[in-house]
């Protein structure tokens, strides 16, 4: 009968990782790093959206200070889309300057437009038709003396002053202009031409950056920051603000009825 092999003579069991185990660990670490990167990017994006809301609120407060000093009249738009015309001296980017306790940020931290001039730290790409971007923000066309759709019909009825706004808290005032195209150099869109769902987000996105705060592009789920005439700011989806020309928060005569009409399914998608 053979004698037992001494413990010291037995083959030692490997104590290191096998190749398979190492590959599993590497895969897990890579997955964790990817997840952390996504989370960090999400936090950065969320933080930038918040910074933009603060800038937008400062702009809205300046608008209201101007209105207080100007017997309720709102600051107007003055930068056209396309080439020629317009009056930069009458644009809110000029008239609001004295109504802020610090320089207003007309360039949003969310703005990725290549059309800012080189001297402003931009890429210096001119807009089709000439010129460069001067503001990330625009004002709701319905509140403009110069560009309101009502101006050509009956100027006396243009909602260019607070006294003509039935529900300021429900009415959109400031928004983000599209980063490209002919509206990149303007300070107002033309809401009256957006039409109805489902094509309205496509028409709107050519004029306004409706997805500047996230979500799919050119969709009712596109998210952007908006300011309202009572001074508050909020991140909202396009579908929370617009359905059709008769159901939206841009036309001041309809804005206060939006919730009721949307719930009732008027002009539904």
C-alpha atoms as an extended CHARMM CRD file, in Angstrom:
* protein
*
       269  EXT
         1         1  UNK       CA              0.0000000000        0.0000000000        0.0000000000  PROA      1               0.0000000000
         2         2  UNK       CA              1.4130000000        3.3430000000       -1.0970000000  PROA      2               0.0000000000
         3         3  UNK       CA              2.2320000000        5.8750000000        1.5280000000  PROA      3               0.0000000000
         4         4  UNK       CA              0.2570000000        9.1810000000        1.5460000000  PROA      4               0.0000000000
         5         5  UNK       CA              1.9300000000       12.0180000000       -0.3790000000  PROA      5               0.0000000000
         6         6  UNK       CA              3.1670000000       14.6600000000        2.0450000000  PROA      6               0.0000000000
         7         7  UNK       CA              1.2990000000       17.9680000000        1.9070000000  PROA      7               0.0000000000
         8         8  UNK       CA              4.4600000000       19.7490000000        0.8950000000  PROA      8               0.0000000000
         9         9  UNK       CA              4.7480000000       17.5130000000       -2.1260000000  PROA      9               0.0000000000
        10        10  UNK       CA              1.2590000000       18.1230000000       -3.4750000000  PROA      10              0.0000000000
        11        11  UNK       CA              0.7890000000       20.4550000000       -6.4710000000  PROA      11              0.0000000000
        12        12  UNK       CA             -0.3090000000       23.8980000000       -5.2700000000  PROA      12              0.0000000000
        13        13  UNK       CA             -3.6880000000       25.1410000000       -6.6130000000  PROA      13              0.0000000000
        14        14  UNK       CA             -3.2840000000       28.3050000000       -8.6780000000  PROA      14              0.0000000000
        15        15  UNK       CA             -4.3910000000       31.3820000000       -6.7480000000  PROA      15              0.0000000000
        16        16  UNK       CA             -4.3970000000       34.0110000000       -9.5720000000  PROA      16              0.0000000000
        17        17  UNK       CA             -7.2470000000       35.0090000000      -11.9300000000  PROA      17              0.0000000000
        18        18  UNK       CA             -7.8950000000       32.9540000000      -15.0140000000  PROA      18              0.0000000000
        19        19  UNK       CA             -8.0730000000       34.6890000000      -18.3940000000  PROA      19              0.0000000000
        20        20  UNK       CA            -11.8660000000       34.3010000000      -18.3760000000  PROA      20              0.0000000000
        21        21  UNK       CA            -12.1550000000       35.8680000000      -14.9410000000  PROA      21              0.0000000000
        22        22  UNK       CA             -9.9570000000       38.7870000000      -16.0090000000  PROA      22              0.0000000000
        23        23  UNK       CA            -12.1110000000       39.3730000000      -19.0940000000  PROA      23              0.0000000000
        24        24  UNK       CA            -15.2430000000       39.4110000000      -16.9440000000  PROA      24              0.0000000000
        25        25  UNK       CA            -13.6940000000       41.9400000000      -14.5580000000  PROA      25              0.0000000000
        26        26  UNK       CA            -12.5650000000       44.1560000000      -17.4470000000  PROA      26              0.0000000000
        27        27  UNK       CA            -16.0430000000       44.0010000000      -18.9720000000  PROA      27              0.0000000000
        28        28  UNK       CA            -17.6820000000       44.9350000000      -15.6700000000  PROA      28              0.0000000000
        29        29  UNK       CA            -15.2700000000       47.8290000000      -15.1090000000  PROA      29              0.0000000000
        30        30  UNK       CA            -15.8660000000       49.0960000000      -18.6650000000  PROA      30              0.0000000000
        31        31  UNK       CA            -19.6230000000       48.9180000000      -18.1480000000  PROA      31              0.0000000000
        32        32  UNK       CA            -19.3470000000       50.8040000000      -14.8560000000  PROA      32              0.0000000000
        33        33  UNK       CA            -17.1760000000       53.5230000000      -16.4370000000  PROA      33              0.0000000000
        34        34  UNK       CA            -19.6630000000       53.9000000000      -19.3000000000  PROA      34              0.0000000000
        35        35  UNK       CA            -22.5670000000       54.2000000000      -16.8640000000  PROA      35              0.0000000000
        36        36  UNK       CA            -20.7100000000       56.8100000000      -14.8090000000  PROA      36              0.0000000000
        37        37  UNK       CA            -19.8740000000       58.7750000000      -17.9740000000  PROA      37              0.0000000000
        38        38  UNK       CA            -23.5270000000       58.8110000000      -19.0150000000  PROA      38              0.0000000000
        39        39  UNK       CA            -24.5820000000       59.9040000000      -15.5310000000  PROA      39              0.0000000000
        40        40  UNK       CA            -21.9450000000       62.6610000000      -15.4660000000  PROA      40              0.0000000000
        41        41  UNK       CA            -23.0130000000       63.8900000000      -18.9010000000  PROA      41              0.0000000000
        42        42  UNK       CA            -26.6290000000       63.9320000000      -17.7540000000  PROA      42              0.0000000000
        43        43  UNK       CA            -25.6920000000       65.9810000000      -14.6790000000  PROA      43              0.0000000000
        44        44  UNK       CA            -23.7210000000       68.4570000000      -16.8050000000  PROA      44              0.0000000000
        45        45  UNK       CA            -26.6150000000       68.8400000000      -19.2300000000  PROA      45              0.0000000000
        46        46  UNK       CA            -29.0850000000       69.2910000000      -16.3770000000  PROA      46              0.0000000000
        47        47  UNK       CA            -26.8150000000       71.8980000000      -14.7850000000  PROA      47              0.0000000000
        48        48  UNK       CA            -26.5130000000       73.8180000000      -18.0700000000  PROA      48              0.0000000000
        49        49  UNK       CA            -30.2880000000       73.8040000000      -18.5150000000  PROA      49              0.0000000000
        50        50  UNK       CA            -30.5960000000       75.2760000000      -15.0190000000  PROA      50              0.0000000000
        51        51  UNK       CA            -28.0090000000       77.9900000000      -15.7850000000  PROA      51              0.0000000000
        52        52  UNK       CA            -29.9370000000       78.8640000000      -18.9340000000  PROA      52              0.0000000000
        53        53  UNK       CA            -33.1830000000       79.1280000000      -16.9630000000  PROA      53              0.0000000000
        54        54  UNK       CA            -31.4860000000       81.6620000000      -14.6870000000  PROA      54              0.0000000000
        55        55  UNK       CA            -30.2980000000       83.6960000000      -17.6930000000  PROA      55              0.0000000000
        56        56  UNK       CA            -33.7610000000       83.5230000000      -19.2220000000  PROA      56              0.0000000000
        57        57  UNK       CA            -35.3230000000       84.6990000000      -15.9760000000  PROA      57              0.0000000000
        58        58  UNK       CA            -32.9330000000       87.6810000000      -15.8440000000  PROA      58              0.0000000000
        59        59  UNK       CA            -34.0050000000       88.5830000000      -19.3630000000  PROA      59              0.0000000000
        60        60  UNK       CA            -37.6700000000       88.2840000000      -18.4090000000  PROA      60              0.0000000000
        61        61  UNK       CA            -37.2070000000       90.4390000000      -15.3070000000  PROA      61              0.0000000000
        62        62  UNK       CA            -35.5590000000       93.1080000000      -17.4820000000  PROA      62              0.0000000000
        63        63  UNK       CA            -38.5390000000       92.9550000000      -19.8530000000  PROA      63              0.0000000000
        64        64  UNK       CA            -40.9380000000       93.5490000000      -16.9610000000  PROA      64              0.0000000000
        65        65  UNK       CA            -38.8090000000       96.4050000000      -15.5990000000  PROA      65              0.0000000000
        66        66  UNK       CA            -38.9060000000       97.9980000000      -19.0450000000  PROA      66              0.0000000000
        67        67  UNK       CA            -42.7040000000       97.5660000000      -19.2150000000  PROA      67              0.0000000000
        68        68  UNK       CA            -43.0920000000       99.1840000000      -15.7990000000  PROA      68              0.0000000000
        69        69  UNK       CA            -41.0970000000      102.1830000000      -16.9550000000  PROA      69              0.0000000000
        70        70  UNK       CA            -42.8370000000      102.3780000000      -20.3460000000  PROA      70              0.0000000000
        71        71  UNK       CA            -46.4880000000      102.4610000000      -19.2000000000  PROA      71              0.0000000000
        72        72  UNK       CA            -46.9390000000       98.7400000000      -19.7830000000  PROA      72              0.0000000000
        73        73  UNK       CA            -45.4620000000       98.5830000000      -23.2790000000  PROA      73              0.0000000000
        74        74  UNK       CA            -43.2450000000       95.5690000000      -23.9440000000  PROA      74              0.0000000000
        75        75  UNK       CA            -39.7680000000       95.6710000000      -25.4840000000  PROA      75              0.0000000000
        76        76  UNK       CA            -39.9980000000       94.9060000000      -29.1960000000  PROA      76              0.0000000000
        77        77  UNK       CA            -38.1720000000       92.7560000000      -31.7400000000  PROA      77              0.0000000000
        78        78  UNK       CA            -36.0110000000       94.3770000000      -34.3910000000  PROA      78              0.0000000000
        79        79  UNK       CA            -33.7970000000       91.7130000000      -35.9950000000  PROA      79              0.0000000000
        80        80  UNK       CA            -35.3610000000       90.2170000000      -39.1380000000  PROA      80              0.0000000000
        81        81  UNK       CA            -34.9430000000       86.7310000000      -40.5420000000  PROA      81              0.0000000000
        82        82  UNK       CA            -33.1850000000       86.7120000000      -43.8750000000  PROA      82              0.0000000000
        83        83  UNK       CA            -31.1870000000       89.6000000000      -45.2430000000  PROA      83              0.0000000000
        84        84  UNK       CA            -31.7850000000       93.3200000000      -45.0010000000  PROA      84              0.0000000000
        85        85  UNK       CA            -34.3410000000       95.3820000000      -43.1500000000  PROA      85              0.0000000000
        86        86  UNK       CA            -34.9670000000       95.3850000000      -39.4520000000  PROA      86              0.0000000000
        87        87  UNK       CA            -33.9690000000       97.8440000000      -36.7990000000  PROA      87              0.0000000000
        88        88  UNK       CA            -31.3890000000       96.5520000000      -34.2870000000  PROA      88              0.0000000000
        89        89  UNK       CA            -31.7210000000       99.8060000000      -32.3190000000  PROA      89              0.0000000000
        90        90  UNK       CA            -35.3330000000       98.9210000000      -31.4760000000  PROA      90              0.0000000000
        91        91  UNK       CA            -34.6140000000       95.2690000000      -30.6450000000  PROA      91              0.0000000000
        92        92  UNK       CA            -34.8370000000       94.1870000000      -27.0230000000  PROA      92              0.0000000000
        93        93  UNK       CA            -31.1280000000       93.3510000000      -27.1270000000  PROA      93              0.0000000000
        94        94  UNK       CA            -30.5800000000       97.1280000000      -27.2280000000  PROA      94              0.0000000000
        95        95  UNK       CA            -33.5260000000       98.5870000000      -25.3590000000  PROA      95              0.0000000000
        96        96  UNK       CA            -33.2660000000       96.2780000000      -22.3400000000  PROA      96              0.0000000000
        97        97  UNK       CA            -29.6190000000       97.0450000000      -21.5860000000  PROA      97              0.0000000000
        98        98  UNK       CA            -30.4330000000       99.8350000000      -19.0630000000  PROA      98              0.0000000000
        99        99  UNK       CA            -32.9900000000       97.6430000000      -17.2650000000  PROA      99              0.0000000000
       100       100  UNK       CA            -30.6600000000       95.0710000000      -15.7260000000  PROA      100             0.0000000000
       101       101  UNK       CA            -28.3760000000       95.4150000000      -12.7170000000  PROA      101             0.0000000000
       102       102  UNK       CA            -25.7150000000       93.4370000000      -14.5990000000  PROA      102             0.0000000000
       103       103  UNK       CA            -25.0370000000       92.8040000000      -18.3060000000  PROA      103             0.0000000000
       104       104  UNK       CA            -27.7510000000       90.5680000000      -19.7530000000  PROA      104             0.0000000000
       105       105  UNK       CA            -26.5940000000       87.2430000000      -21.1690000000  PROA      105             0.0000000000
       106       106  UNK       CA            -27.9780000000       87.2140000000      -24.6920000000  PROA      106             0.0000000000
       107       107  UNK       CA            -25.9270000000       84.1200000000      -25.5120000000  PROA      107             0.0000000000
       108       108  UNK       CA            -27.3480000000       81.0200000000      -23.8640000000  PROA      108             0.0000000000
       109       109  UNK       CA            -25.0350000000       78.3600000000      -22.3980000000  PROA      109             0.0000000000
       110       110  UNK       CA            -27.1530000000       75.8900000000      -24.4010000000  PROA      110             0.0000000000
       111       111  UNK       CA            -26.4750000000       77.7030000000      -27.6850000000  PROA      111             0.0000000000
       112       112  UNK       CA            -24.4170000000       75.6300000000      -30.1560000000  PROA      112             0.0000000000
       113       113  UNK       CA            -24.9470000000       77.8340000000      -33.1830000000  PROA      113             0.0000000000
       114       114  UNK       CA            -21.9040000000       78.2590000000      -35.4810000000  PROA      114             0.0000000000
       115       115  UNK       CA            -23.1490000000       81.6920000000      -36.5230000000  PROA      115             0.0000000000
       116       116  UNK       CA            -21.7340000000       83.7870000000      -33.6950000000  PROA      116             0.0000000000
       117       117  UNK       CA            -19.0390000000       86.1760000000      -34.9560000000  PROA      117             0.0000000000
       118       118  UNK       CA            -15.4100000000       85.3200000000      -34.2450000000  PROA      118             0.0000000000
       119       119  UNK       CA            -14.9620000000       88.4120000000      -32.0550000000  PROA      119             0.0000000000
       120       120  UNK       CA            -17.7250000000       87.0550000000      -29.8160000000  PROA      120             0.0000000000
       121       121  UNK       CA            -15.9530000000       83.7120000000      -29.5000000000  PROA      121             0.0000000000
       122       122  UNK       CA            -18.0060000000       82.0400000000      -32.2140000000  PROA      122             0.0000000000
       123       123  UNK       CA            -17.1070000000       80.0910000000      -35.3210000000  PROA      123             0.0000000000
       124       124  UNK       CA            -17.6760000000       83.0850000000      -37.5700000000  PROA      124             0.0000000000
       125       125  UNK       CA            -19.9240000000       81.3230000000      -40.0710000000  PROA      125             0.0000000000
       126       126  UNK       CA            -22.2170000000       83.8830000000      -41.6600000000  PROA      126             0.0000000000
       127       127  UNK       CA            -25.9360000000       83.1620000000      -41.9350000000  PROA      127             0.0000000000
       128       128  UNK       CA            -27.4730000000       82.5940000000      -45.3590000000  PROA      128             0.0000000000
       129       129  UNK       CA            -28.1620000000       86.0810000000      -46.6740000000  PROA      129             0.0000000000
       130       130  UNK       CA            -25.3630000000       87.5760000000      -44.5840000000  PROA      130             0.0000000000
       131       131  UNK       CA            -24.8780000000       88.6800000000      -41.0090000000  PROA      131             0.0000000000
       132       132  UNK       CA            -24.2730000000       86.8740000000      -37.7580000000  PROA      132             0.0000000000
       133       133  UNK       CA            -26.1750000000       85.7630000000      -34.6850000000  PROA      133             0.0000000000
       134       134  UNK       CA            -26.6600000000       88.4470000000      -32.0130000000  PROA      134             0.0000000000
       135       135  UNK       CA            -28.9340000000       86.6830000000      -29.5260000000  PROA      135             0.0000000000
       136       136  UNK       CA            -29.8800000000       83.1440000000      -28.5760000000  PROA      136             0.0000000000
       137       137  UNK       CA            -33.2760000000       84.3800000000      -27.4850000000  PROA      137             0.0000000000
       138       138  UNK       CA            -36.3120000000       85.7460000000      -29.2470000000  PROA      138             0.0000000000
       139       139  UNK       CA            -39.7350000000       87.0220000000      -28.2580000000  PROA      139             0.0000000000
       140       140  UNK       CA            -43.1520000000       85.6310000000      -29.0670000000  PROA      140             0.0000000000
       141       141  UNK       CA            -44.2960000000       87.2480000000      -32.3200000000  PROA      141             0.0000000000
       142       142  UNK       CA            -47.7770000000       87.9660000000      -30.9680000000  PROA      142             0.0000000000
       143       143  UNK       CA            -46.2230000000       90.3850000000      -28.4480000000  PROA      143             0.0000000000
       144       144  UNK       CA            -44.3030000000       92.4280000000      -31.0200000000  PROA      144             0.0000000000
       145       145  UNK       CA            -45.5330000000       95.7760000000      -32.3350000000  PROA      145             0.0000000000
       146       146  UNK       CA            -43.5260000000       95.3840000000      -35.5170000000  PROA      146             0.0000000000
       147       147  UNK       CA            -43.9930000000       91.6970000000      -36.3550000000  PROA      147             0.0000000000
       148       148  UNK       CA            -47.3010000000       90.6670000000      -34.7760000000  PROA      148             0.0000000000
       149       149  UNK       CA            -49.6930000000       89.0200000000      -37.2610000000  PROA      149             0.0000000000
       150       150  UNK       CA            -52.2750000000       91.5190000000      -35.9990000000  PROA      150             0.0000000000
       151       151  UNK       CA            -50.1260000000       94.5190000000      -36.9480000000  PROA      151             0.0000000000
       152       152  UNK       CA            -51.1500000000       94.4300000000      -40.6100000000  PROA      152             0.0000000000
       153       153  UNK       CA            -54.8400000000       93.9240000000      -39.7640000000  PROA      153             0.0000000000
       154       154  UNK       CA            -55.5100000000       96.3200000000      -36.9110000000  PROA      154             0.0000000000
       155       155  UNK       CA            -52.4640000000       97.8370000000      -35.1760000000  PROA      155             0.0000000000
       156       156  UNK       CA            -54.7220000000       99.1340000000      -32.3990000000  PROA      156             0.0000000000
       157       157  UNK       CA            -55.3090000000       95.5480000000      -31.2750000000  PROA      157             0.0000000000
       158       158  UNK       CA            -51.6980000000       94.3730000000      -31.1720000000  PROA      158             0.0000000000
       159       159  UNK       CA            -50.8740000000       92.7990000000      -27.7800000000  PROA      159             0.0000000000
       160       160  UNK       CA            -47.7680000000       94.9200000000      -27.2840000000  PROA      160             0.0000000000
       161       161  UNK       CA            -48.5020000000       95.9640000000      -23.6930000000  PROA      161             0.0000000000
       162       162  UNK       CA            -49.3400000000       94.2160000000      -20.4400000000  PROA      162             0.0000000000
       163       163  UNK       CA            -52.8230000000       95.7190000000      -20.3000000000  PROA      163             0.0000000000
       164       164  UNK       CA            -53.7640000000       93.7180000000      -23.4030000000  PROA      164             0.0000000000
       165       165  UNK       CA            -52.6610000000       90.3400000000      -22.0410000000  PROA      165             0.0000000000
       166       166  UNK       CA            -55.5900000000       88.5420000000      -20.3300000000  PROA      166             0.0000000000
       167       167  UNK       CA            -53.4370000000       85.8450000000      -18.6810000000  PROA      167             0.0000000000
       168       168  UNK       CA            -49.7230000000       86.7520000000      -18.3940000000  PROA      168             0.0000000000
       169       169  UNK       CA            -48.8450000000       83.5990000000      -16.4440000000  PROA      169             0.0000000000
       170       170  UNK       CA            -50.0670000000       81.3980000000      -19.3120000000  PROA      170             0.0000000000
       171       171  UNK       CA            -48.5310000000       83.4210000000      -22.1630000000  PROA      171             0.0000000000
       172       172  UNK       CA            -45.0990000000       82.5450000000      -23.5600000000  PROA      172             0.0000000000
       173       173  UNK       CA            -42.8230000000       85.5820000000      -23.9010000000  PROA      173             0.0000000000
       174       174  UNK       CA            -39.1760000000       84.5960000000      -24.5090000000  PROA      174             0.0000000000
       175       175  UNK       CA            -37.8430000000       81.5230000000      -26.3070000000  PROA      175             0.0000000000
       176       176  UNK       CA            -34.7390000000       80.0950000000      -28.0040000000  PROA      176             0.0000000000
       177       177  UNK       CA            -34.1500000000       80.9650000000      -31.6410000000  PROA      177             0.0000000000
       178       178  UNK       CA            -33.1210000000       78.1950000000      -34.0650000000  PROA      178             0.0000000000
       179       179  UNK       CA            -29.3210000000       77.7440000000      -34.1750000000  PROA      179             0.0000000000
       180       180  UNK       CA            -29.2260000000       77.5010000000      -37.9740000000  PROA      180             0.0000000000
       181       181  UNK       CA            -31.1260000000       78.6390000000      -41.0430000000  PROA      181             0.0000000000
       182       182  UNK       CA            -32.3540000000       82.1490000000      -41.7630000000  PROA      182             0.0000000000
       183       183  UNK       CA            -33.9060000000       82.5280000000      -38.2870000000  PROA      183             0.0000000000
       184       184  UNK       CA            -30.5240000000       82.0990000000      -36.5800000000  PROA      184             0.0000000000
       185       185  UNK       CA            -29.9530000000       85.8470000000      -36.8640000000  PROA      185             0.0000000000
       186       186  UNK       CA            -33.4520000000       86.9360000000      -35.8770000000  PROA      186             0.0000000000
       187       187  UNK       CA            -34.9620000000       87.8630000000      -32.5170000000  PROA      187             0.0000000000
       188       188  UNK       CA            -38.4750000000       86.5290000000      -33.1940000000  PROA      188             0.0000000000
       189       189  UNK       CA            -40.1950000000       83.5760000000      -34.9080000000  PROA      189             0.0000000000
       190       190  UNK       CA            -43.5220000000       83.6170000000      -36.7700000000  PROA      190             0.0000000000
       191       191  UNK       CA            -45.7490000000       81.4440000000      -34.6140000000  PROA      191             0.0000000000
       192       192  UNK       CA            -48.7990000000       82.1980000000      -36.7500000000  PROA      192             0.0000000000
       193       193  UNK       CA            -47.3490000000       80.0630000000      -39.5550000000  PROA      193             0.0000000000
       194       194  UNK       CA            -46.7000000000       76.8580000000      -37.6120000000  PROA      194             0.0000000000
       195       195  UNK       CA            -49.9590000000       75.1470000000      -38.5730000000  PROA      195             0.0000000000
       196       196  UNK       CA            -51.3470000000       72.1110000000      -36.7170000000  PROA      196             0.0000000000
       197       197  UNK       CA            -50.0580000000       68.8280000000      -35.3560000000  PROA      197             0.0000000000
       198       198  UNK       CA            -48.4140000000       66.5740000000      -36.3750000000  PROA      198             0.0000000000
       199       199  UNK       CA            -46.3830000000       68.8700000000      -38.6710000000  PROA      199             0.0000000000
       200       200  UNK       CA            -46.3030000000       71.9150000000      -36.3690000000  PROA      200             0.0000000000
       201       201  UNK       CA            -43.0980000000       70.8530000000      -34.5060000000  PROA      201             0.0000000000
       202       202  UNK       CA            -41.2480000000       70.6170000000      -37.8280000000  PROA      202             0.0000000000
       203       203  UNK       CA            -42.3390000000       74.1120000000      -38.8550000000  PROA      203             0.0000000000
       204       204  UNK       CA            -41.5670000000       75.4910000000      -35.3880000000  PROA      204             0.0000000000
       205       205  UNK       CA            -38.0980000000       73.8900000000      -35.2490000000  PROA      205             0.0000000000
       206       206  UNK       CA            -37.0460000000       75.8150000000      -38.3610000000  PROA      206             0.0000000000
       207       207  UNK       CA            -37.5350000000       79.0260000000      -36.3640000000  PROA      207             0.0000000000
       208       208  UNK       CA            -37.1850000000       78.0670000000      -32.6880000000  PROA      208             0.0000000000
       209       209  UNK       CA            -34.8370000000       75.6080000000      -30.9660000000  PROA      209             0.0000000000
       210       210  UNK       CA            -37.6770000000       73.5870000000      -29.4630000000  PROA      210             0.0000000000
       211       211  UNK       CA            -35.2780000000       70.7890000000      -28.3820000000  PROA      211             0.0000000000
       212       212  UNK       CA            -32.5480000000       72.9550000000      -26.8370000000  PROA      212             0.0000000000
       213       213  UNK       CA            -33.1360000000       71.3330000000      -23.4150000000  PROA      213             0.0000000000
       214       214  UNK       CA            -33.4070000000       67.7690000000      -24.7170000000  PROA      214             0.0000000000
       215       215  UNK       CA            -35.8350000000       65.2690000000      -26.1430000000  PROA      215             0.0000000000
       216       216  UNK       CA            -36.2390000000       64.2150000000      -29.7600000000  PROA      216             0.0000000000
       217       217  UNK       CA            -35.8820000000       66.9490000000      -32.3930000000  PROA      217             0.0000000000
       218       218  UNK       CA            -38.9520000000       68.3300000000      -34.1970000000  PROA      218             0.0000000000
       219       219  UNK       CA            -41.3940000000       66.5080000000      -31.9250000000  PROA      219             0.0000000000
       220       220  UNK       CA            -44.1700000000       67.2770000000      -29.4470000000  PROA      220             0.0000000000
       221       221  UNK       CA            -41.7590000000       65.7370000000      -26.9140000000  PROA      221             0.0000000000
       222       222  UNK       CA            -38.9610000000       68.2180000000      -27.7350000000  PROA      222             0.0000000000
       223       223  UNK       CA            -37.9920000000       70.1520000000      -24.5740000000  PROA      223             0.0000000000
       224       224  UNK       CA            -36.8970000000       73.7590000000      -24.2820000000  PROA      224             0.0000000000
       225       225  UNK       CA            -36.7340000000       76.5520000000      -21.7340000000  PROA      225             0.0000000000
       226       226  UNK       CA            -39.4010000000       79.2320000000      -21.9970000000  PROA      226             0.0000000000
       227       227  UNK       CA            -40.2780000000       82.3770000000      -20.0640000000  PROA      227             0.0000000000
       228       228  UNK       CA            -43.7640000000       83.7000000000      -19.4200000000  PROA      228             0.0000000000
       229       229  UNK       CA            -45.1470000000       87.2000000000      -19.0950000000  PROA      229             0.0000000000
       230       230  UNK       CA            -45.6520000000       87.0160000000      -15.3380000000  PROA      230             0.0000000000
       231       231  UNK       CA            -41.8880000000       86.5000000000      -14.9200000000  PROA      231             0.0000000000
       232       232  UNK       CA            -41.6420000000       82.7510000000      -14.3240000000  PROA      232             0.0000000000
       233       233  UNK       CA            -39.5240000000       80.3840000000      -16.4230000000  PROA      233             0.0000000000
       234       234  UNK       CA            -39.9520000000       76.6720000000      -17.0620000000  PROA      234             0.0000000000
       235       235  UNK       CA            -38.7410000000       73.7220000000      -19.1240000000  PROA      235             0.0000000000
       236       236  UNK       CA            -41.6670000000       72.4740000000      -21.2120000000  PROA      236             0.0000000000
       237       237  UNK       CA            -42.2510000000       70.1280000000      -24.1220000000  PROA      237             0.0000000000
       238       238  UNK       CA            -43.5270000000       71.6200000000      -27.3470000000  PROA      238             0.0000000000
       239       239  UNK       CA            -46.7840000000       69.7020000000      -26.9220000000  PROA      239             0.0000000000
       240       240  UNK       CA            -47.3740000000       71.4230000000      -23.5840000000  PROA      240             0.0000000000
       241       241  UNK       CA            -47.4490000000       74.7840000000      -25.3480000000  PROA      241             0.0000000000
       242       242  UNK       CA            -48.7870000000       74.2820000000      -28.8500000000  PROA      242             0.0000000000
       243       243  UNK       CA            -51.3810000000       72.1820000000      -30.6680000000  PROA      243             0.0000000000
       244       244  UNK       CA            -52.6680000000       74.4010000000      -33.4660000000  PROA      244             0.0000000000
       245       245  UNK       CA            -53.4100000000       78.0830000000      -34.2130000000  PROA      245             0.0000000000
       246       246  UNK       CA            -56.5000000000       77.9130000000      -31.9890000000  PROA      246             0.0000000000
       247       247  UNK       CA            -54.9310000000       75.9870000000      -29.0930000000  PROA      247             0.0000000000
       248       248  UNK       CA            -51.6020000000       77.3360000000      -27.9090000000  PROA      248             0.0000000000
       249       249  UNK       CA            -49.8700000000       79.4440000000      -25.2510000000  PROA      249             0.0000000000
       250       250  UNK       CA            -48.4550000000       81.9990000000      -27.7020000000  PROA      250             0.0000000000
       251       251  UNK       CA            -51.5660000000       83.8670000000      -28.8110000000  PROA      251             0.0000000000
       252       252  UNK       CA            -52.3810000000       85.9240000000      -25.6810000000  PROA      252             0.0000000000
       253       253  UNK       CA            -56.1190000000       85.7310000000      -26.3760000000  PROA      253             0.0000000000
       254       254  UNK       CA            -55.9560000000       81.9170000000      -26.3400000000  PROA      254             0.0000000000
       255       255  UNK       CA            -53.1870000000       81.1700000000      -23.8250000000  PROA      255             0.0000000000
       256       256  UNK       CA            -55.4400000000       81.1250000000      -20.7730000000  PROA      256             0.0000000000
       257       257  UNK       CA            -57.7660000000       78.6200000000      -22.4540000000  PROA      257             0.0000000000
       258       258  UNK       CA            -55.0330000000       76.2010000000      -23.5220000000  PROA      258             0.0000000000
       259       259  UNK       CA            -55.4220000000       73.7070000000      -20.6750000000  PROA      259             0.0000000000
       260       260  UNK       CA            -59.1730000000       73.5010000000      -21.0780000000  PROA      260             0.0000000000
       261       261  UNK       CA            -59.0360000000       73.0930000000      -24.8560000000  PROA      261             0.0000000000
       262       262  UNK       CA            -56.1610000000       70.6070000000      -24.7690000000  PROA      262             0.0000000000
       263       263  UNK       CA            -57.9810000000       68.4610000000      -22.1980000000  PROA      263             0.0000000000
       264       264  UNK       CA            -61.0950000000       68.5630000000      -24.3460000000  PROA      264             0.0000000000
       265       265  UNK       CA            -59.0580000000       67.2850000000      -27.2830000000  PROA      265             0.0000000000
       266       266  UNK       CA            -59.4500000000       70.3100000000      -29.5160000000  PROA      266             0.0000000000
       267       267  UNK       CA            -57.1110000000       69.9440000000      -32.4810000000  PROA      267             0.0000000000
       268       268  UNK       CA            -55.6060000000       66.8000000000      -30.9980000000  PROA      268             0.0000000000
       269       269  UNK       CA            -52.6430000000       65.0410000000      -32.4870000000  PROA      269             0.0000000000
